Amino acid sequence: MDDATLKSLLAAEAPPASDPRFVVAVMARIEQRRFLREQAMTAGLAVCAMTLLAVLAPSLEITWHDDFAPYADNLAILLVLMGTTLAVPYFFPARND
C-alpha cells in the first residue's frame, strides 16, 4: 500500500470493514478457553466434594441412623414442597398484560 491510500483510509470517517470470519474465529477461541476453564473448575469442585463426602461418610452414617432416619418421610415431603415452590414461578412466568 502506498502512503496516499493509507492516508485516505486513516482520514476516512467510516472505519474499514472487518473480516467476519476472523471475528468469529477469535470469539470461538475465547469461548473455548472459557469453557475449558469452567469445566476444570467444576471438575475440581466435584473432586473436592467427593473427597469431603468420603471423609465424612462414616460420621454421617451414624448420625443418619440415630437422628434423621425416623424423619426421612417428612424430609422427602419437605424437599418436594420446596422444589415445587421454587419451580412454579418458572412454569408460570409473570405477565404484564
C-alpha positions as CSV (number, residue, x, y, z in Angstrom):
1,M,0.0,0.0,0.0
2,D,1.3,3.4,-0.8
3,D,1.1,6.4,1.5
4,A,-1.8,8.1,-0.3
5,T,-4.0,5.1,0.1
6,L,-3.1,4.7,3.7
7,K,-3.7,8.4,4.4
8,S,-7.1,8.2,2.7
9,L,-8.0,5.1,4.8
10,L,-7.0,6.8,8.0
11,A,-8.7,10.0,7.1
12,A,-12.0,8.4,6.2
13,E,-14.8,8.8,8.6
14,A,-16.1,5.2,8.4
15,P,-13.8,2.5,9.8
16,P,-12.5,-0.1,7.4
17,A,-14.7,-3.2,7.0
18,S,-13.9,-6.0,9.4
19,D,-13.5,-9.6,8.5
20,P,-16.5,-11.6,9.9
21,R,-14.7,-14.9,9.7
22,F,-11.7,-13.6,11.7
23,V,-14.1,-12.1,14.3
24,V,-15.9,-15.4,14.6
25,A,-12.7,-17.4,14.9
26,V,-11.4,-15.1,17.7
27,M,-14.6,-15.3,19.6
28,A,-14.6,-19.1,19.2
29,R,-11.2,-19.4,20.7
30,I,-12.2,-17.1,23.6
31,E,-15.3,-19.2,24.2
32,Q,-13.3,-22.4,24.1
33,R,-10.9,-21.1,26.7
34,R,-13.8,-20.0,28.9
35,F,-15.5,-23.4,28.5
36,L,-12.3,-25.3,29.4
37,R,-11.7,-23.1,32.4
38,E,-15.3,-23.5,33.7
39,Q,-15.1,-27.3,33.1
40,A,-11.8,-27.5,35.1
41,M,-13.3,-25.5,37.9
42,T,-16.4,-27.7,38.0
43,A,-14.3,-30.9,37.9
44,G,-12.1,-29.5,40.8
45,L,-15.1,-28.7,42.9
46,A,-16.7,-32.1,42.2
47,V,-13.4,-33.8,43.3
48,C,-13.3,-31.7,46.5
49,A,-17.0,-32.5,47.2
50,M,-16.4,-36.3,46.7
51,T,-13.3,-36.2,48.9
52,L,-15.2,-34.4,51.7
53,L,-18.1,-36.8,51.4
54,A,-15.7,-39.8,51.6
55,V,-14.1,-38.4,54.7
56,L,-17.4,-37.5,56.4
57,A,-19.4,-40.6,55.3
58,P,-18.8,-42.7,58.5
59,S,-20.0,-40.0,60.8
60,L,-22.9,-39.1,58.5
61,E,-24.0,-42.8,58.5
62,I,-24.1,-42.9,62.3
63,T,-25.9,-39.6,62.5
64,W,-28.4,-40.6,59.8
65,H,-29.4,-43.8,61.6
66,D,-29.6,-42.3,65.1
67,D,-31.2,-38.9,64.3
68,F,-32.7,-38.5,60.8
69,A,-33.9,-41.9,59.7
70,P,-37.2,-41.7,61.6
71,Y,-37.9,-38.4,59.8
72,A,-36.9,-39.4,56.3
73,D,-40.5,-39.3,55.0
74,N,-41.0,-35.8,56.4
75,L,-37.7,-34.7,54.9
76,A,-38.8,-36.1,51.5
77,I,-42.1,-34.2,51.7
78,L,-40.3,-31.0,52.7
79,L,-37.9,-31.3,49.7
80,V,-40.7,-31.9,47.3
81,L,-42.6,-28.9,48.6
82,M,-39.5,-26.7,48.5
83,G,-38.7,-27.8,44.9
84,T,-42.3,-27.2,43.8
85,T,-42.3,-23.8,45.4
86,L,-39.1,-22.8,43.6
87,A,-40.1,-24.3,40.3
88,V,-43.6,-23.0,39.9
89,P,-42.6,-19.4,39.0
90,Y,-40.6,-20.8,36.1
91,F,-43.5,-22.7,34.7
92,F,-45.9,-19.8,35.1
93,P,-44.0,-16.6,34.5
94,A,-45.5,-13.3,35.5
95,R,-47.3,-11.5,32.7
96,N,-47.6,-7.8,32.1
97,D,-50.9,-7.6,30.3
